[in-house]
């Protein structure tokens, strides 16, 4: 006898090209995801019955034209963002940056720094050897806001300045550096109704870019990505699907 199905699952993704076999790939956790759904599209060819005026179908053929999936990610980790934005991620240290150049001072303008500022350590702004007075700017994590009036002697609008500051340790994500990656997906789930486990394995899929990335929102953000499941011709065992496999414990 069957049982109703209310699934929860942990999702993990590994790059398809990382290793020759599914089991040897480096899977990482996508963390909290509120949706993972497979969907199928089909095409149908029909041959009308031309022998009678009443019409009808003489023969028909149905084929699956596509197998796809969507994932709603609820944790904006750097790994998730790099994956969804077809990019890379790298660690950033907290080594102080001294006399970082490329900046200009202008009244009532914001100067964005190259790194996130640790605001607990006061930055030092200079024009050459002249230190710009702290009253002439306000510090925020993303840079400095120049005041409406510059009071530092010898400093004027348009002058080049340097900024010395301590950056926050963290990571960055560089977006759209590559074409759509090919990935493998591992699903480790449980049916809430009977407490039994299931495992899903998608051998090979092409990852779509995120459909959106909110930076201002009134609710918890959702990062939705799509997958197109592709045939994995490295799967050659008889009776084993070249697309996906599902296992359920008894």
N, C-alpha and C positions, 0 to 999 in steps of 0.2 A: 504494500500500500504506500502511496506517495505521501509527501509532506509539503506543507507550504514553505515558501522560501523568502526570507528577509535577510539579505546578505550584508555583511561588513567585510572589509578586506584591507590588507596592506599591499601597496603597490611598489614595485621596484623595477627600475629600468637600467639596462646595460647597453652600451654601444655594440651594435651588431658586429662591427669589424674588429673588436678587441681580441677575439679569439676564434678559433675554428669551430668550437662546439658551444652550445648554449650554456652548458654547466660551467665552462671555464671563463665566461665573460664576467666583467666587474659590475655587479648590480649595486645601485645605491637607492636608498629609500626616498620616495617622493613625499613622505610624511603624510599629513592629514589630507585626504582627498574625499570630497563629498559625492563624487560620481565617477564611475567607470562603466561604460556601457558599450557592448558590441552591437552593431547594426548591419543589416544585410540589404543589398539592392539586387533586384532580379530583372531580367529581361525575358520577354515571352514572344515567341513567334507562333502565329496561328494560321492555319489554312482553312479558309471558309469552305463550306459545303455548297458547291455551285450546282448541285444536281436538283435542288428543290427551291421553289420560291419562298419557302418558309425560313430559309437560311440555316444558321447553326455553324458549328465548328467541326470540320472533318478530322483535324489533327492539331496537336499543339506541342510545343517544346518550351520548357522553362530552364533557364540557366541563371546561376548567381553571377552577377556582373561585378559586384564589389563587396568587400568585407571591410568595415571601418570601425572606429571606436572614438569616443570622446572621454577626456579626463578633466575633471574640475579640481584643480589644485587649490588648497586653502592655506598653504604655508609658502610664503615668498622667500624661500631659501636661495642663496646664491646659485646653488646647483640647479634648482628648479628654474630659476630665471635664465641662466645660461642655456639650459636645454630648450626652454620654450622660445627663446629669442635667437636660437641658432648661433650662439656665441661661445665665449670662453670666460673663465673666472680665474682670478689670481689673488693670492694673499697680499695684503698691504701691511707694512710694519709701522711702528710708531716712532721711527727715528726722526729727530728734529730736522726740519728743513731750514737751511740758512740762506738768507738773501735770495729767495726764489724770485726770479725776474719775469718780465713779460707783462707787467701791470702798469696802469696809468691812473693818476688821481684826478678826479673831476667832481665838483660839488654835486650833491644830491644824486649820486649814482652808486650802484652796487658793484663791487669788484669781486667776482667769484674766484676763489682759490682752486688750485689743481687738486687738493685733497681736503677731506673734512677736518676742520680745526678742532683740536681739543681746547675748548674755551676756558678750561680751568688753568691753562698756562697762557699768560698774556702774550700776544704776538708783538713783534717789533717791526714797524713800518719805517722805511727810510727812503729819502731822495739823496742818492750818493752817500755822503758821510753824515747828512743831516737826518736826525730822527724826527719823524712826524709825531706831533703831540697826540696823545691818546684822546684828547677832546675833539680831534678832527675826524674821528671815525668810531663806529660801533661794530663790535665783533659778533658774528653769528657762526654756527657750524659750517656754513657754506661759503663764508667770505667776510668782507668788511663793507659797511655802508658809510660812504663819505658824507660828512656833515654839510649843511647848507653854506657854511662859511669856513674857509681854511685859515686858521690862525697861526700856523707854524711859519715863522719867518723864512723867506727864500723859497717857499713852495707855492706853486701856482697851478691852476687848471692845465691839464695836458702834460704835466711833468711825469716822467717815468719814475716808478717806485719799485722797491723790492720789499718782500714780506718774509720775515722769519717766524716760523710757528711750529708747534708740535702737532702732527696729524694724529688722528684716531687710528688705531689698529683695526683691521677689518679685511674686506675683500672687495674687488670690483668685478663688474660684469661688462664685457664688451659685446655689443649686440650685432647681429647680422654679419658675422665674419665668414660664414660658410653656407653651403646649400643645405637643404633639409637633411638632417641626419637620419640614418637607419638605426633602429633600436630593436632590442628584444624586451619583452615585458613579462614580469613574473607577478602573479596574483596569488596571495595567500589569504584565504577567506574563511569565514565561519558563518553558518546559517544560524541566526538567532533563535529560530523556532525549535530546532532539535540539538543545537550545540555541536553539530558535526562540521568537520573541516572540508574545504575543497581547495584545489590548487589549479590555477590556469596558467598556461604557458603560450605566449605568442612568440613564434620563432623570429619573425622578421617583419618590421613595420616602418613605414616612412612617416616621420613626425612632421606635422604641420606647425606653422608658427602660431603663437598665442593670438587669440581673437581680440584681445584687449588687455591693457595693463593699467588699472586705475592708480592715480596718484592722489586724488582727492575723492573721498567717499564717506557716506554716512553709515555704512555697514561693513562687515568683514569682506575683504576683497576675494574675488574668485578669478583664478587664472585658468582659462579654458583652452585646452589644446586638442587637436584632432590627430588621429592616426589612420593611415591607409595600410591595411594588412596585405603583405605581398607574399608570393610563393617563395618558399625557401628550398631551393633545389639541392641543398646539402643534406636534407632529410631524405634518406633513400631506403629506410627500413619499410618493408612491406606492411601494409595495414596502418601505418602511422601518417597522420595528416601532415602535409607540408605547410600548413597555415597555423593551426593552433591545436592545443590539447587541453582537455579538462579532466580532472581526477576528483572523485568524491569518496570519502571514507564511508564504509558500511555502517 
